[in-house]
């Protein structure tokens, strides 16, 4: 088994945990504040990871050119813009269709990866992406009780366009993070990924801290005051980022994000086993399509 596969699965699992922990902060922090902790409290994890790689591999501090900083900066901005647009999407009463569309970032990663990095896809992976996309739409239709007809009718509304923008911002950030790591030209993927993650987080902490300081200055104090639950979000999110950045460095980002859809399967299993919620046939059909797509990616990757 290639190393990027277990790294991606672990990252998806840890991201699932981070999302669950982050929900508990909503009553204590604003949405922006709850989003900020994923960057702020993940930074120590990134620093420990980077220093460990330096010591264990006995590597010097990596040098970098301006293109690395530009990739890291704009990748971080794209991820922040994804968060901002997602918050905008949630401000609408009829955001269900838009939320479903926002999950189609794998298609965006494929397009941007081809345009910016020349990443090529095999026919099998193209089929897998199509299946995964269809599965996400079907799953969204089942979860929102809209049905496929309701989803189609909602395609021309503003929330849907915002959801599409969310997918584009997230897809672009993934490709730029991969570009930043590859631009270092290092033999060690651990050093490339750890250094890229550390620099990206520093830039994001500064940028989003400035945004919150201007819009909701009181949230910065609350983020520090609630450090215990926030640090759990940061630890799980930081470990997830270690997995994502390492996988992006090793493999085409489209393969990684396509396999990363396994996060939805984790959520589905938790819904059945732990929360014992009922699921519809539509949801089962969506999960089946996503599972089949993941199997194809594993075989093709």
N, C-alpha and C positions, 0 to 999 in steps of 0.2 A: 504494500500500500504506500502510495506517495505521501510525503509528509504534509502537503498542503491539505489533504483530505481530513485527517484528525484535527488539524489546527482549525479548519473552518467549522467542523462540527462542534468542537469545544467553544469556539467563539460564539456560535449561534446559541448554544445552550446558556452560556454566561450572559449573553445579551438578553435572553429571555428572563433570567433572574434579575438583571439590572432594571428591566422594564417593570417587573412586578414590585421591586423595592421602591422604584421612583414614584409609583402611584401613591404610596403611603406618605409622600412628602407634599402632596397637593393641598392638604388642609393646613400645612404649616408654612408653605412657600407659594409664591405665585407660580404660574406656569413657566415664566422665564427663569425664575429662581431655581425651580426644580430641574430645569434643563441645564442650568449653569453648573450645578454640582457634578454632572457627569464629566465635565472638563476639569474643574478645579480639583476635585478629590481623586481624580484618576492620575494627576500629575506625579504624585509620589511613586505610584506603581511604575509609571514610565521611566522615572529617574532610576529607581532600583534596578529595573530591567536593563537599562542602558549601561549602568555602572557594572552590573554583573557580567554582561557580555564583554566589556572592556577588560575586566580582571581575568575572567576565565579563558578568553581567547588571546589574552595578552596583546591586544590591539591598541594602536595609538588613536587619539581622537581623530575622527574622519575630517578631511577637508571637503569643502563644497564650493560650487560656483553659484552665480546669481540665479541660474535656472532652477536649481534646487529650492532656493528660498521662494522664488515666484510660484513654483508648483505647490509647495507647502502652504504658502500664504493664500493662494486662490482656492486651493482645496479646502482649507479651513474656513474660508469665507463661504464657499458653496455649502458646506455642512451647516454653518450657522444660518444661512439663508433658507436651507431646507427646514430647519427648526422654526424660523420665523413664519414661513409660508404654511407650515403645518399648524401653528397656533392660529394663523388667520383662517385656515380652513375650519378649525374647530369653533370659530366664532359664528359660523352659519348654522341655522337650525337644520337645514337639509344637506348635511355634509357627508352622508353615507356613501353616495356614489363617488365623490371626490376622494374619500379615504381609500376606497377600493382601487381607484386609478393611481393613487400615490404609491401603491405597493409594486408598481410595474418598473422599478428602477433597473431590473436586470436587462430589459430591452434598451434602456438608456445607456447602461454600462457597455453593452455590445456596440452601440452606435458610436459613442464617444471614444471607446477603446480603439475602434477601427480608424476613426478620423484622426485622433491625436497620436496614437502609438503604433498604428498599423497592426493591431492584434487581430489575427485571423481565427475563424471559427470553423470547425468541421460541420458537415451537413447534419450529423447526428445531434450536435449541440444546438444548432439552429432549430431543429425539431423539438428538442427538449425545452428551449426557451419558449417556443410557441405553446407547447403543452402546459408549461408552468404558468404562462400568462393567462391562458384560458382557465386553468385551475384556480388562479387567484380571483378572476372575475366571477367564476361560479361560486367559490367559497364566500366572496363578498356578498353575492346575491342571497346566499343562504343565511349568512350571519345577520344581515340587515333586514331580512324578511321583505325585501323589495321585489325579488324575483328578477329574472332576466329582462322582462318587459320594463320594469321600473328602472333598471340600470340603463337600458337603452334610451328611455325617455329623458333621463337625467344627464345624458352626455353633453348637452349643449348649454348647460347652466354654468354660472361663474365658479361655484365650488369645484366642478369637474376640471375646469381649466387650472384652478389653483392646485388641485391634486396632481395634474399632469406636470405642473411646474415643480412640485415637491419631488416627483420622481426624477425630473431632469436635474435638479440641484444635487440630489443624493447620488445619482449616477455619475455626474461630473466630478463630484468630490472623490469618489472611489477611484476613478481613472487618474485624477491628478495626484492622489496619494501614491498610487503605483508608479506614476511617472517620476515623482520626487525620489522615491526609494531607488528606482533604477538609474536615475541620473547620477547617483553617487558613484556608480561604477565599481562597487566593492565586491570582492569574492565572497565575503561572509554575508549571507542573507540576514543573519541575526543582527549584525552590526548595522546593516542598511535599514532594516525595519525598526529597530529600537531607536536609532538616532532620528529617523523620520517621525516616528510617533512622538518623541520628546519635543522636537521643534514645533510640530503641528499643534500640540497641546499648549505650549507656551504662547503661541500666536493666538490661539482660540481663547485662552484665558484672558489675554490682554484685550482682544477685540470685544468679546461678549461682556467682559467686566465693564468696559467703557459704555456699551449699549445700556446695560442695566443701571450703571451709575447715572446716566442721563435720564432714563425713563422711570426707573423704580429704585432710587438710591437706598431706600430703607431695606430692600431685599438683600443687599450685600451684608448687612449686619445679621439678618436672619439666617443667611447661608452659613455664617460662622457660628451662630448660636446653636443651630441644629446640626452640629458637626457629627454627632454619633450616627443618626440614621443616614445623613448625607455621605458619610465616609463609606458606609456599606454599598451605597450606589456607586461611589467612585471606585472602590476596590473591584467590584464585579464588572463595572464598565471598563476599567483600566485593563483587567485581565482579558476581557473580550477584545479590546483594541489590540492587545499584544497578538492575539490569535489572528485577527483580521489583517493587520499590517504585515505579519509574517507570511500569511497565505498570499496576499496581494503581491508580495515580492517574489514568491516562488512560482506563481501561476497566473495565467490570464485572468484578469479581474472578473470577466463574465462567467467563467467556470466557478470561481469562488462565490460570487453572489447567487448564482443558480443553485449551487449546493447549499448555500446559506438559507434557502427557503425552508430547510429542514426545521428552522425555528418555528414555523407555523405548525409543523407536525408535533413538535414538543408541546405547544400550546393546546393543540387539539387533544393530545393524550392526557394532559393535565385536566382539561375540561371533563373528560370522560371518567378518569380514575379518581381524581382528588375532589373536584367540585360536583361530580355526578350530575352535570347538566345534560339535558336532552339535546341531541343534535339532529338536524334534518337530513334527508336523503341528499339534498343539494349540497350541503356541507361535506358529506361523505364523498360525493362525486368529485368535489373540488380538491379534497385531500388526496384522493386516489390519483388524480391527474398530476398533482404536484409530486407525489411519491414516485410515480412512473418517470417523471421528468428528472428527478434526482438520480434514479437508477441509471438512466441514459447518460447523465453527466459523469457519473462515477465510471461507467464503462468506457466512455469516450475520453475522459480526462487522463 
